[in-house]
């Protein structure tokens, strides 16, 4: 049986993060914090689309590999990745070597910039799905945590229509949790109250 990582302090946290130190740090400092920066939104879209069928902890361990391989998540550069670079990426053990996911990220960079042109920023676009403010949930346990929401369903449908790939409702709900569009920290987690705006 796998042992849980025990943080140095005794604060109560969402149990999903207790795997390794970087996971706890991600939970404590990033997960659920509202994001308005487009580059950060793009970073999470790349990482979350890569996660499909895998654990978030696997992706988190490869985050720096993705940062290096995907031009520090500069969507303008990623949108122009040539096929020769796709072939290079397929040899890069520091990322998930799935050709459809890699090509999907390049496609999504192009679609991302189209959304920016239409709405002024991707942040403006995505925050509109929650009325411009964090949706506050009240979860007692992880068993109560939703995998999708009405908002993520609408977002997924709209993004699919716009040509985005590997971003269904479940993946986009994870994006909404990560980037603070929804507060899904458990009620007894110390971050829950911190993020109740």
Protein Blocks (a to p, Z undefined) as FASTA:
>chain_A
ZZddddfblcdcdfklmmbfklmmmmmmmgopacfbfklmmmmmmmmmmmgopafklmmm
mmmmmmmmnonopaklmmmocfklmmmmmmmmkbccdfklmmmmmmmmmmmmmmmmmnop
aklmmmmmnnopacddddfbfklpcfbdfklmmmmmmmmmnopahiafklmmmmmmmnop
accbdfklmklmmmmZZ
